[in-house]
């Protein structure tokens, strides 16, 4: 697993914590340096301006007209010595120099430097252009050996000396202020600047982290919920496909079973009523009925035989019709449907069938009512024909949102695997139930047989 893959495998919160932490640290350092630099420059300039104004107010009255006098006489030099050696300036200034524009030192409290020429540096040029220049602890001039060796915090100031009536820069005063208090103040400003920037950046990062972590948890929670939902939908899709396949197979088998039912009905009509009616038709053409000379008793006996054959044919036709025609069950509830199916079976077979009903739904679709009626009717008939109708029972229950109907008996049972072609009754029951999305099961042993169907109430309830 390479670095990029490992990075993408982390959560959004961890990615933000790593990337945001690095960016925030970089921003903190950059902002701290930038703000501190600005604050130091502002503090240095303000302090230097105040000192320069004070020094200028003390030194300016002593200086001659520098426009006409390019050198200082002994009187001015002596006055400057006394002023810089005594009073407030004596304790405040470490050194003082007065520069001419060509780099000549007109005056210095270090007498070794007076009258010497030095290279004109950038700060001196800036001062001769009319701008004050100040720097703290930045002593890099050639002539500043004594200042570098002092070990004291010094504030270096270049201040232009202006001609009073013209405002022209005629000289530049350079002096080094002993800056113990300034250094302390500057350290405090630096510390407070860094603290302010750090607190602000840390607060900003923590607030963003809290928002990102909250959003990340929400996204993770929604992602897990979405995965669960997708899994549920996938399972439902697979179930729907399976149900669709079952319904399709049931429909295909139903078409074949309907044809089998029709052939069975045709066979029943042909072998039963049709044979009896054909027998009656033949007897009608017998010589006994046609010959007027036949005895009355013989003719009456022949007519009675024809009538019995026709009555038997009509009886068989009624029996066949009773198995095909449903009673009126559309307005009946489930308990009434079960009672009618059981009562019809008891009437036809003369047997007793136990019935147990519990938790019936209030309304069902007509297709569900027909399915349940036919299921009970055919299951009872199969149990009577093949199991002798021993202790038959019908039990209806509700399990969750499903209605379950069991038809049982205590007959000898049978081996389903031994039936190469399922009977029309069992196959018809299975297809009828599964075509409505229900479940059909068959359990049989030497202790008896149980046939069960279940339908989903939600999908079968009438709206």
C-alpha positions as a Markdown table, in Angstrom:
| # | Residue | x | y | z |
|---|---|---|---|---|
| 1 | Unk | 0.0 | 0.0 | 0.0 |
| 2 | Unk | 1.6 | 3.3 | -1.1 |
| 3 | Unk | 1.4 | 6.6 | 0.7 |
| 4 | Unk | -1.4 | 8.0 | -1.4 |
| 5 | Unk | -3.5 | 4.9 | -0.8 |
| 6 | Unk | -2.9 | 5.1 | 2.9 |
| 7 | Unk | -3.8 | 8.8 | 2.8 |
| 8 | Unk | -7.2 | 8.1 | 1.1 |
| 9 | Unk | -7.9 | 5.3 | 3.5 |
| 10 | Unk | -8.0 | 7.7 | 6.4 |
| 11 | Unk | -11.2 | 9.5 | 7.5 |
| 12 | Unk | -11.8 | 13.1 | 6.5 |
| 13 | Unk | -11.3 | 14.2 | 10.1 |
| 14 | Unk | -7.8 | 12.6 | 10.2 |
| 15 | Unk | -6.9 | 14.0 | 6.8 |
| 16 | Unk | -8.0 | 17.5 | 8.0 |
| 17 | Unk | -6.1 | 17.1 | 11.3 |
| 18 | Unk | -2.8 | 16.2 | 9.5 |
| 19 | Unk | -3.1 | 18.6 | 6.5 |
| 20 | Unk | -4.8 | 21.4 | 8.5 |
| 21 | Unk | -2.3 | 21.0 | 11.3 |
| 22 | Unk | 0.7 | 21.5 | 8.9 |
| 23 | Unk | -1.0 | 24.4 | 7.1 |
| 24 | Unk | -2.0 | 26.0 | 10.4 |
| 25 | Unk | 1.5 | 25.6 | 11.8 |
| 26 | Unk | 3.0 | 27.2 | 8.7 |
| 27 | Unk | 0.4 | 30.0 | 8.8 |
| 28 | Unk | 1.2 | 30.5 | 12.5 |
| 29 | Unk | 4.9 | 30.9 | 11.8 |
| 30 | Unk | 4.5 | 33.1 | 8.8 |
| 31 | Unk | 1.8 | 35.3 | 10.4 |
| 32 | Unk | 3.8 | 35.5 | 13.7 |
| 33 | Unk | 6.9 | 36.6 | 11.9 |
| 34 | Unk | 5.0 | 39.1 | 9.7 |
| 35 | Unk | 3.1 | 40.6 | 12.6 |
| 36 | Unk | 6.1 | 40.7 | 14.9 |
| 37 | Unk | 8.2 | 42.3 | 12.2 |
| 38 | Unk | 5.5 | 45.0 | 11.6 |
| 39 | Unk | 5.1 | 45.6 | 15.4 |
| 40 | Unk | 8.9 | 45.8 | 15.9 |
| 41 | Unk | 9.3 | 48.2 | 13.1 |
| 42 | Unk | 6.5 | 50.4 | 14.4 |
| 43 | Unk | 7.7 | 50.4 | 18.0 |
| 44 | Unk | 11.3 | 51.0 | 16.9 |
| 45 | Unk | 10.3 | 53.9 | 14.7 |
| 46 | Unk | 8.0 | 55.5 | 17.3 |
| 47 | Unk | 10.6 | 55.2 | 20.0 |
| 48 | Unk | 13.4 | 56.5 | 17.7 |
| 49 | Unk | 11.2 | 59.4 | 16.6 |
| 50 | Unk | 10.7 | 60.5 | 20.2 |
| 51 | Unk | 14.4 | 60.2 | 21.0 |
| 52 | Unk | 15.4 | 62.0 | 17.8 |
| 53 | Unk | 13.0 | 64.8 | 18.5 |
| 54 | Unk | 14.4 | 65.2 | 21.9 |
| 55 | Unk | 18.0 | 65.1 | 20.8 |
| 56 | Unk | 17.4 | 67.5 | 18.0 |
| 57 | Unk | 15.7 | 70.0 | 20.4 |
| 58 | Unk | 18.9 | 69.9 | 22.5 |
| 59 | Unk | 21.6 | 69.8 | 19.8 |
| 60 | Unk | 20.1 | 72.1 | 17.1 |
| 61 | Unk | 20.5 | 75.4 | 19.0 |
| 62 | Unk | 24.2 | 74.7 | 19.5 |
| 63 | Unk | 25.0 | 74.0 | 15.9 |
| 64 | Unk | 26.0 | 76.9 | 13.6 |
| 65 | Unk | 24.6 | 77.5 | 10.1 |
| 66 | Unk | 25.8 | 74.2 | 8.5 |
| 67 | Unk | 25.0 | 75.6 | 5.0 |
| 68 | Unk | 27.9 | 78.1 | 5.3 |
| 69 | Unk | 30.1 | 76.3 | 7.8 |
| 70 | Unk | 31.2 | 72.9 | 6.6 |
| 71 | Unk | 33.3 | 72.4 | 9.7 |
| 72 | Unk | 32.8 | 73.0 | 13.4 |
| 73 | Unk | 34.9 | 75.3 | 15.4 |
| 74 | Unk | 36.3 | 74.6 | 18.9 |
| 75 | Unk | 33.5 | 76.5 | 20.6 |
| 76 | Unk | 30.8 | 74.4 | 19.0 |
| 77 | Unk | 32.8 | 71.2 | 19.7 |
| 78 | Unk | 33.2 | 72.2 | 23.3 |
| 79 | Unk | 29.5 | 73.0 | 23.7 |
| 80 | Unk | 28.6 | 69.6 | 22.2 |
| 81 | Unk | 31.0 | 67.8 | 24.5 |
| 82 | Unk | 29.5 | 69.5 | 27.5 |
| 83 | Unk | 25.9 | 68.8 | 26.4 |
| 84 | Unk | 26.5 | 65.2 | 25.6 |
| 85 | Unk | 28.6 | 64.6 | 28.7 |
| 86 | Unk | 26.3 | 66.1 | 31.3 |
| 87 | Unk | 22.5 | 66.1 | 31.8 |
| 88 | Unk | 20.0 | 63.7 | 30.5 |
| 89 | Unk | 21.8 | 63.0 | 27.2 |
| 90 | Unk | 24.9 | 61.9 | 29.0 |
| 91 | Unk | 23.2 | 59.0 | 30.6 |
| 92 | Unk | 20.9 | 58.2 | 27.7 |
| 93 | Unk | 23.3 | 58.3 | 24.7 |
| 94 | Unk | 26.2 | 55.9 | 24.3 |
| 95 | Unk | 27.7 | 57.7 | 21.3 |
| 96 | Unk | 27.0 | 60.6 | 19.0 |
| 97 | Unk | 28.3 | 61.6 | 15.5 |
| 98 | Unk | 27.6 | 64.4 | 13.1 |
| 99 | Unk | 28.0 | 63.6 | 9.5 |
| 100 | Unk | 28.6 | 65.6 | 6.4 |
| 101 | Unk | 27.1 | 64.4 | 3.1 |
| 102 | Unk | 30.5 | 63.3 | 1.7 |
| 103 | Unk | 31.1 | 60.9 | 4.6 |
| 104 | Unk | 33.1 | 63.2 | 6.8 |
| 105 | Unk | 32.6 | 62.9 | 10.6 |
| 106 | Unk | 32.2 | 66.6 | 11.7 |
| 107 | Unk | 31.8 | 65.6 | 15.3 |
| 108 | Unk | 32.0 | 62.5 | 17.5 |
| 109 | Unk | 32.3 | 62.0 | 21.2 |
| 110 | Unk | 35.0 | 59.5 | 20.2 |
| 111 | Unk | 37.6 | 62.0 | 19.2 |
| 112 | Unk | 39.5 | 59.4 | 17.1 |
| 113 | Unk | 36.8 | 59.5 | 14.5 |
| 114 | Unk | 36.5 | 63.3 | 14.1 |
| 115 | Unk | 37.8 | 64.5 | 10.7 |
| 116 | Unk | 37.8 | 61.1 | 9.1 |
| 117 | Unk | 36.0 | 60.0 | 6.0 |
| 118 | Unk | 34.0 | 56.7 | 5.9 |
| 119 | Unk | 31.9 | 55.1 | 3.1 |
| 120 | Unk | 28.4 | 56.5 | 3.0 |
| 121 | Unk | 26.1 | 53.6 | 3.8 |
| 122 | Unk | 22.4 | 53.2 | 2.8 |
| 123 | Unk | 21.1 | 54.4 | 6.2 |
| 124 | Unk | 23.2 | 57.6 | 5.9 |
| 125 | Unk | 22.0 | 58.2 | 2.3 |
| 126 | Unk | 18.4 | 57.7 | 3.4 |
| 127 | Unk | 18.9 | 60.2 | 6.2 |
| 128 | Unk | 20.4 | 62.8 | 3.8 |
| 129 | Unk | 17.2 | 62.4 | 1.7 |
| 130 | Unk | 15.2 | 63.7 | 4.6 |
| 131 | Unk | 14.0 | 60.5 | 6.3 |
| 132 | Unk | 14.9 | 59.3 | 9.8 |
| 133 | Unk | 16.3 | 55.7 | 10.0 |
| 134 | Unk | 16.3 | 53.6 | 13.1 |
| 135 | Unk | 17.4 | 50.0 | 13.9 |
| 136 | Unk | 17.8 | 48.0 | 17.0 |
| 137 | Unk | 20.8 | 45.8 | 17.7 |
| 138 | Unk | 22.0 | 46.0 | 14.1 |
| 139 | Unk | 25.5 | 47.4 | 14.3 |
| 140 | Unk | 27.4 | 46.7 | 11.1 |
| 141 | Unk | 29.0 | 50.1 | 10.3 |
| 142 | Unk | 32.8 | 50.2 | 9.8 |
| 143 | Unk | 33.2 | 53.0 | 12.4 |
| 144 | Unk | 31.1 | 51.4 | 15.1 |
| 145 | Unk | 33.7 | 49.2 | 16.8 |
| 146 | Unk | 33.1 | 50.7 | 20.2 |
| 147 | Unk | 29.4 | 50.1 | 19.9 |
| 148 | Unk | 29.8 | 46.5 | 18.9 |
| 149 | Unk | 32.2 | 45.9 | 21.8 |
| 150 | Unk | 30.0 | 47.5 | 24.4 |
| 151 | Unk | 27.6 | 44.5 | 24.8 |
| 152 | Unk | 24.7 | 46.8 | 25.5 |
| 153 | Unk | 21.4 | 46.9 | 23.7 |
| 154 | Unk | 21.6 | 50.0 | 21.5 |
| 155 | Unk | 19.1 | 51.8 | 19.3 |
| 156 | Unk | 20.8 | 53.3 | 16.3 |
| 157 | Unk | 19.2 | 56.4 | 14.9 |
| 158 | Unk | 20.1 | 58.5 | 11.9 |
| 159 | Unk | 18.3 | 61.9 | 12.1 |
| 160 | Unk | 18.6 | 64.6 | 9.3 |
| 161 | Unk | 19.6 | 68.0 | 10.5 |
| 162 | Unk | 17.5 | 70.6 | 8.7 |
| 163 | Unk | 18.2 | 74.3 | 8.0 |
| 164 | Unk | 15.5 | 76.1 | 9.9 |
| 165 | Unk | 14.4 | 78.6 | 7.3 |
| 166 | Unk | 14.8 | 76.4 | 4.2 |
| 167 | Unk | 14.1 | 72.9 | 5.6 |
| 168 | Unk | 17.1 | 71.6 | 3.6 |
| 169 | Unk | 19.1 | 68.7 | 5.0 |
| 170 | Unk | 22.6 | 70.1 | 5.9 |
| 171 | Unk | 23.9 | 67.3 | 8.1 |
| 172 | Unk | 22.9 | 64.0 | 9.7 |
| 173 | Unk | 23.3 | 63.2 | 13.3 |
| 174 | Unk | 23.9 | 59.6 | 14.2 |
| 175 | Unk | 23.6 | 58.5 | 17.8 |
| 176 | Unk | 23.2 | 55.3 | 19.7 |
| 177 | Unk | 20.7 | 55.3 | 22.6 |
| 178 | Unk | 21.1 | 52.8 | 25.5 |
| 179 | Unk | 17.9 | 50.8 | 25.1 |
| 180 | Unk | 17.5 | 48.7 | 28.2 |
| 181 | Unk | 13.9 | 49.7 | 28.7 |
| 182 | Unk | 13.3 | 49.7 | 25.0 |
| 183 | Unk | 14.6 | 46.1 | 24.8 |
| 184 | Unk | 12.3 | 45.0 | 27.6 |
| 185 | Unk | 9.3 | 46.7 | 26.0 |
| 186 | Unk | 10.2 | 45.2 | 22.6 |
| 187 | Unk | 10.5 | 41.7 | 24.2 |
| 188 | Unk | 7.1 | 42.2 | 25.8 |
| 189 | Unk | 5.6 | 43.3 | 22.5 |
| 190 | Unk | 7.1 | 40.3 | 20.7 |
| 191 | Unk | 5.8 | 37.9 | 23.3 |
| 192 | Unk | 2.4 | 39.4 | 23.3 |
| 193 | Unk | 2.3 | 39.4 | 19.5 |
| 194 | Unk | 3.3 | 35.7 | 19.3 |
| 195 | Unk | 0.8 | 34.9 | 22.1 |
| 196 | Unk | -2.0 | 36.8 | 20.3 |
| 197 | Unk | -1.2 | 35.1 | 16.9 |
| 198 | Unk | -0.9 | 31.7 | 18.5 |
| 199 | Unk | -4.1 | 32.0 | 20.5 |
| 200 | Unk | -6.0 | 33.2 | 17.4 |
| 201 | Unk | -4.6 | 30.5 | 15.1 |
| 202 | Unk | -5.1 | 27.8 | 17.7 |
| 203 | Unk | -8.7 | 28.9 | 18.4 |
| 204 | Unk | -9.4 | 29.1 | 14.7 |
| 205 | Unk | -7.9 | 25.6 | 14.1 |
| 206 | Unk | -9.8 | 24.1 | 17.0 |
| 207 | Unk | -13.1 | 25.6 | 15.9 |
| 208 | Unk | -12.6 | 24.3 | 12.4 |
| 209 | Unk | -11.5 | 20.9 | 13.7 |
| 210 | Unk | -14.7 | 20.7 | 15.8 |
| 211 | Unk | -16.8 | 21.5 | 12.7 |
| 212 | Unk | -14.9 | 19.1 | 10.5 |
| 213 | Unk | -15.0 | 16.3 | 13.2 |
| 214 | Unk | -18.7 | 16.8 | 13.6 |
| 215 | Unk | -19.2 | 16.8 | 9.8 |
| 216 | Unk | -16.9 | 13.7 | 9.5 |
| 217 | Unk | -18.9 | 11.8 | 12.1 |
| 218 | Unk | -22.1 | 12.8 | 10.3 |
| 219 | Unk | -20.7 | 11.6 | 7.0 |
| 220 | Unk | -19.4 | 8.4 | 8.5 |
| 221 | Unk | -22.8 | 7.7 | 10.1 |
| 222 | Unk | -24.7 | 8.5 | 6.9 |
| 223 | Unk | -22.2 | 6.4 | 5.0 |
| 224 | Unk | -22.8 | 3.4 | 7.3 |
| 225 | Unk | -26.6 | 4.0 | 7.1 |
| 226 | Unk | -26.3 | 4.2 | 3.3 |
| 227 | Unk | -24.3 | 1.0 | 3.1 |
| 228 | Unk | -26.9 | -0.8 | 5.3 |
| 229 | Unk | -29.7 | 0.6 | 3.1 |
| 230 | Unk | -27.9 | -0.5 | -0.1 |
| 231 | Unk | -27.4 | -4.0 | 1.5 |
| 232 | Unk | -31.1 | -4.1 | 2.4 |
| 233 | Unk | -32.1 | -3.0 | -1.0 |
| 234 | Unk | -29.8 | -5.5 | -2.6 |
| 235 | Unk | -31.4 | -8.3 | -0.5 |
| 236 | Unk | -34.9 | -7.0 | -1.3 |
| 237 | Unk | -33.9 | -7.0 | -5.0 |
| 238 | Unk | -32.7 | -10.6 | -4.8 |
| 239 | Unk | -35.9 | -11.6 | -3.0 |
| 240 | Unk | -38.0 | -9.8 | -5.6 |
| 241 | Unk | -36.1 | -11.6 | -8.4 |
| 242 | Unk | -36.6 | -14.9 | -6.6 |
| 243 | Unk | -40.3 | -14.2 | -6.1 |
| 244 | Unk | -40.7 | -13.1 | -9.7 |
| 245 | Unk | -39.1 | -16.4 | -10.8 |
| 246 | Unk | -41.4 | -18.4 | -8.5 |
| 247 | Unk | -44.5 | -16.5 | -9.8 |
| 248 | Unk | -43.4 | -17.0 | -13.4 |
| 249 | Unk | -42.8 | -20.8 | -12.8 |
| 250 | Unk | -46.1 | -21.0 | -11.0 |
| 251 | Unk | -48.0 | -19.3 | -13.8 |
| 252 | Unk | -46.4 | -21.6 | -16.3 |
| 253 | Unk | -47.3 | -24.7 | -14.3 |
| 254 | Unk | -50.8 | -23.3 | -13.7 |
| 255 | Unk | -51.4 | -23.2 | -17.5 |
| 256 | Unk | -50.4 | -26.9 | -17.7 |
| 257 | Unk | -52.4 | -27.8 | -14.6 |
| 258 | Unk | -55.5 | -26.0 | -16.0 |
| 259 | Unk | -55.2 | -28.2 | -19.1 |
| 260 | Unk | -54.9 | -31.3 | -16.9 |
| 261 | Unk | -58.0 | -30.2 | -14.9 |
| 262 | Unk | -59.9 | -29.8 | -18.1 |
| 263 | Unk | -58.8 | -33.3 | -19.3 |
| 264 | Unk | -59.8 | -34.8 | -15.9 |
| 265 | Unk | -63.2 | -33.1 | -16.0 |
| 266 | Unk | -63.6 | -34.3 | -19.6 |
| 267 | Unk | -62.6 | -37.8 | -18.5 |
| 268 | Unk | -65.0 | -37.7 | -15.6 |
| 269 | Unk | -67.9 | -36.5 | -17.8 |
| 270 | Unk | -67.0 | -39.1 | -20.5 |
| 271 | Unk | -66.6 | -42.1 | -18.1 |
| 272 | Unk | -69.5 | -41.2 | -15.9 |
| 273 | Unk | -72.6 | -39.1 | -17.0 |
| 274 | Unk | -71.8 | -39.6 | -20.7 |
| 275 | Unk | -71.8 | -43.4 | -20.4 |
| 276 | Unk | -74.9 | -43.4 | -18.4 |
| 277 | Unk | -76.7 | -41.2 | -20.8 |
| 278 | Unk | -75.5 | -43.3 | -23.7 |
| 279 | Unk | -76.9 | -46.4 | -22.0 |
| 280 | Unk | -80.2 | -44.6 | -21.5 |
| 281 | Unk | -80.2 | -43.6 | -25.2 |
| 282 | Unk | -79.7 | -47.2 | -26.2 |
| 283 | Unk | -82.4 | -48.5 | -24.0 |
| 284 | Unk | -84.8 | -45.9 | -25.5 |
| 285 | Unk | -84.2 | -47.6 | -28.9 |
| 286 | Unk | -84.8 | -51.1 | -27.6 |
| 287 | Unk | -87.5 | -53.3 | -29.1 |
| 288 | Unk | -89.2 | -53.6 | -25.8 |
| 289 | Unk | -90.2 | -49.9 | -25.9 |
| 290 | Unk | -90.9 | -49.8 | -29.6 |
| 291 | Unk | -93.0 | -53.0 | -29.9 |
| 292 | Unk | -96.6 | -52.2 | -29.0 |
| 293 | Unk | -97.2 | -55.8 | -28.2 |
| 294 | Unk | -94.6 | -55.9 | -25.4 |
| 295 | Unk | -96.0 | -56.5 | -22.0 |
| 296 | Unk | -96.8 | -53.5 | -19.8 |
| 297 | Unk | -94.7 | -54.8 | -16.9 |
| 298 | Unk | -91.6 | -55.3 | -19.1 |
| 299 | Unk | -92.0 | -51.8 | -20.6 |
| 300 | Unk | -92.4 | -50.2 | -17.2 |
| 301 | Unk | -89.3 | -52.0 | -15.9 |
| 302 | Unk | -87.4 | -50.8 | -18.9 |
| 303 | Unk | -88.5 | -47.2 | -18.4 |
| 304 | Unk | -87.5 | -47.4 | -14.7 |
| 305 | Unk | -84.0 | -48.6 | -15.7 |
| 306 | Unk | -83.7 | -45.7 | -18.1 |
| 307 | Unk | -84.8 | -43.2 | -15.4 |
| 308 | Unk | -82.3 | -44.6 | -12.9 |
| 309 | Unk | -79.5 | -44.3 | -15.4 |
| 310 | Unk | -80.5 | -40.7 | -16.1 |
| 311 | Unk | -80.8 | -39.9 | -12.4 |
| 312 | Unk | -77.4 | -41.3 | -11.7 |
| 313 | Unk | -75.9 | -39.3 | -14.6 |
| 314 | Unk | -77.5 | -36.1 | -13.2 |
| 315 | Unk | -76.2 | -36.9 | -9.7 |
| 316 | Unk | -72.6 | -37.3 | -11.1 |
| 317 | Unk | -73.0 | -34.1 | -13.0 |
| 318 | Unk | -74.0 | -32.2 | -9.8 |
| 319 | Unk | -71.1 | -33.7 | -7.9 |
| 320 | Unk | -68.7 | -32.5 | -10.6 |
| 321 | Unk | -70.3 | -29.0 | -10.6 |
| 322 | Unk | -70.1 | -28.8 | -6.8 |
| 323 | Unk | -66.3 | -29.2 | -7.0 |
| 324 | Unk | -66.0 | -26.5 | -9.7 |
| 325 | Unk | -68.3 | -23.8 | -8.4 |
| 326 | Unk | -67.3 | -21.6 | -5.5 |
| 327 | Unk | -69.8 | -20.5 | -2.9 |
| 328 | Unk | -70.3 | -16.7 | -2.6 |
| 329 | Unk | -67.2 | -15.7 | -0.5 |
| 330 | Unk | -66.4 | -12.1 | -1.6 |
| 331 | Unk | -68.3 | -10.5 | 1.3 |
| 332 | Unk | -67.3 | -13.2 | 3.8 |
| 333 | Unk | -64.4 | -12.8 | 6.2 |
| 334 | Unk | -61.6 | -15.4 | 6.7 |
| 335 | Unk | -63.4 | -17.3 | 9.5 |
| 336 | Unk | -66.6 | -17.7 | 7.5 |
| 337 | Unk | -64.6 | -18.9 | 4.4 |
| 338 | Unk | -62.9 | -21.6 | 6.5 |
| 339 | Unk | -66.2 | -22.6 | 8.1 |
| 340 | Unk | -67.8 | -23.0 | 4.7 |
| 341 | Unk | -64.9 | -25.1 | 3.3 |
| 342 | Unk | -65.0 | -27.4 | 6.3 |
| 343 | Unk | -68.8 | -27.7 | 6.3 |
| 344 | Unk | -68.8 | -28.5 | 2.6 |
| 345 | Unk | -66.2 | -31.3 | 3.1 |
| 346 | Unk | -68.1 | -32.7 | 6.0 |
| 347 | Unk | -71.3 | -32.7 | 4.0 |
| 348 | Unk | -69.8 | -34.5 | 1.1 |
| 349 | Unk | -67.7 | -37.1 | 3.0 |
| 350 | Unk | -69.7 | -37.5 | 6.2 |
| 351 | Unk | -66.6 | -37.1 | 8.3 |
| 352 | Unk | -65.8 | -34.7 | 11.2 |
| 353 | Unk | -63.1 | -32.0 | 10.7 |
| 354 | Unk | -61.6 | -30.0 | 13.6 |
| 355 | Unk | -61.4 | -26.2 | 13.1 |
| 356 | Unk | -59.3 | -23.7 | 15.0 |
| 357 | Unk | -59.2 | -20.0 | 14.2 |
| 358 | Unk | -57.2 | -17.2 | 15.9 |
| 359 | Unk | -56.1 | -13.7 | 14.9 |
| 360 | Unk | -57.9 | -13.4 | 11.6 |
| 361 | Unk | -57.3 | -10.2 | 9.5 |
| 362 | Unk | -60.3 | -8.1 | 9.0 |
| 363 | Unk | -60.2 | -7.9 | 5.2 |
| 364 | Unk | -58.5 | -9.8 | 2.4 |
| 365 | Unk | -58.4 | -9.4 | -1.3 |
| 366 | Unk | -60.7 | -11.8 | -3.3 |
| 367 | Unk | -57.7 | -13.6 | -4.8 |
| 368 | Unk | -56.5 | -14.4 | -1.3 |
| 369 | Unk | -60.0 | -15.7 | -0.2 |
| 370 | Unk | -60.2 | -17.9 | -3.2 |
| 371 | Unk | -56.7 | -19.2 | -2.7 |
| 372 | Unk | -57.4 | -20.1 | 1.0 |
| 373 | Unk | -60.8 | -21.7 | 0.2 |
| 374 | Unk | -59.3 | -23.9 | -2.6 |
| 375 | Unk | -56.3 | -24.8 | -0.5 |
| 376 | Unk | -58.5 | -26.1 | 2.4 |
| 377 | Unk | -60.9 | -27.8 | 0.0 |
| 378 | Unk | -58.2 | -29.6 | -2.0 |
| 379 | Unk | -56.1 | -30.4 | 1.1 |
| 380 | Unk | -59.1 | -32.0 | 2.8 |
| 381 | Unk | -60.0 | -33.9 | -0.3 |
| 382 | Unk | -56.5 | -35.3 | -0.7 |
| 383 | Unk | -56.3 | -36.2 | 2.9 |
| 384 | Unk | -59.7 | -38.0 | 2.7 |
| 385 | Unk | -58.8 | -39.9 | -0.5 |
| 386 | Unk | -55.3 | -40.9 | 0.4 |
| 387 | Unk | -55.2 | -40.8 | 4.2 |
| 388 | Unk | -58.7 | -42.1 | 5.0 |
| 389 | Unk | -59.7 | -38.7 | 6.5 |
| 390 | Unk | -58.4 | -39.8 | 9.9 |
| 391 | Unk | -58.6 | -37.0 | 12.5 |
| 392 | Unk | -58.5 | -34.2 | 9.9 |
| 393 | Unk | -57.9 | -30.6 | 11.3 |
| 394 | Unk | -57.8 | -27.1 | 9.9 |
| 395 | Unk | -55.8 | -24.6 | 12.0 |
| 396 | Unk | -55.5 | -20.9 | 11.1 |
| 397 | Unk | -53.1 | -18.5 | 12.9 |
| 398 | Unk | -51.3 | -15.2 | 12.3 |
| 399 | Unk | -47.5 | -15.0 | 12.7 |
| 400 | Unk | -46.5 | -11.4 | 12.5 |
| 401 | Unk | -47.9 | -10.0 | 9.3 |
| 402 | Unk | -48.6 | -13.4 | 7.7 |
| 403 | Unk | -51.7 | -15.5 | 7.8 |
| 404 | Unk | -50.9 | -19.2 | 8.1 |
| 405 | Unk | -53.3 | -22.1 | 7.4 |
| 406 | Unk | -52.5 | -25.8 | 8.3 |
| 407 | Unk | -54.5 | -28.8 | 7.2 |
| 408 | Unk | -53.4 | -32.0 | 9.0 |
| 409 | Unk | -54.5 | -35.6 | 9.4 |
| 410 | Unk | -53.3 | -38.7 | 11.2 |
| 411 | Unk | -53.1 | -41.0 | 8.2 |
| 412 | Unk | -50.3 | -43.3 | 7.2 |
| 413 | Unk | -48.5 | -40.6 | 5.1 |
| 414 | Unk | -46.5 | -41.1 | 2.0 |
| 415 | Unk | -43.0 | -40.6 | 0.5 |
| 416 | Unk | -43.0 | -37.4 | -1.7 |
| 417 | Unk | -39.8 | -38.6 | -3.4 |
| 418 | Unk | -41.6 | -41.7 | -4.6 |
| 419 | Unk | -44.0 | -39.6 | -6.7 |
| 420 | Unk | -42.4 | -39.1 | -10.1 |
| 421 | Unk | -45.0 | -36.7 | -11.3 |
| 422 | Unk | -46.7 | -34.6 | -8.5 |
| 423 | Unk | -50.4 | -35.0 | -8.4 |
| 424 | Unk | -52.6 | -32.4 | -9.9 |
| 425 | Unk | -54.0 | -31.5 | -6.4 |
| 426 | Unk | -50.6 | -30.9 | -4.7 |
| 427 | Unk | -49.0 | -29.1 | -7.6 |
| 428 | Unk | -52.1 | -27.0 | -8.1 |
| 429 | Unk | -52.0 | -26.0 | -4.4 |
| 430 | Unk | -48.3 | -25.1 | -4.5 |
| 431 | Unk | -48.7 | -23.0 | -7.7 |
| 432 | Unk | -51.8 | -21.3 | -6.5 |
| 433 | Unk | -50.2 | -20.2 | -3.2 |
| 434 | Unk | -46.8 | -19.2 | -4.8 |
| 435 | Unk | -48.5 | -17.2 | -7.5 |
| 436 | Unk | -49.7 | -14.8 | -4.8 |
| 437 | Unk | -46.2 | -14.6 | -3.3 |
| 438 | Unk | -47.0 | -17.0 | -0.5 |
| 439 | Unk | -45.2 | -20.1 | 0.8 |
| 440 | Unk | -46.3 | -23.8 | 0.5 |
| 441 | Unk | -44.9 | -26.6 | 2.6 |
| 442 | Unk | -45.6 | -30.3 | 2.9 |
| 443 | Unk | -44.6 | -32.5 | 5.8 |
| 444 | Unk | -45.5 | -36.2 | 5.9 |
| 445 | Unk | -44.5 | -39.3 | 7.8 |
| 446 | Unk | -46.1 | -42.5 | 9.2 |
| 447 | Unk | -47.7 | -40.4 | 12.0 |
| 448 | Unk | -49.6 | -38.2 | 9.6 |
| 449 | Unk | -49.4 | -35.4 | 7.0 |
| 450 | Unk | -49.4 | -31.6 | 7.3 |
| 451 | Unk | -50.0 | -29.2 | 4.4 |
| 452 | Unk | -49.2 | -25.5 | 5.2 |
| 453 | Unk | -49.7 | -22.3 | 3.3 |
| 454 | Unk | -48.9 | -18.7 | 4.4 |
| 455 | Unk | -49.7 | -15.3 | 2.8 |
| 456 | Unk | -48.4 | -11.8 | 3.5 |
| 457 | Unk | -51.3 | -9.8 | 5.1 |
| 458 | Unk | -49.9 | -6.5 | 3.9 |
| 459 | Unk | -49.8 | -7.5 | 0.3 |
| 460 | Unk | -53.2 | -9.2 | 0.5 |
| 461 | Unk | -55.2 | -6.6 | 2.4 |
| 462 | Unk | -57.8 | -4.6 | 0.5 |
| 463 | Unk | -57.3 | -0.9 | 0.4 |
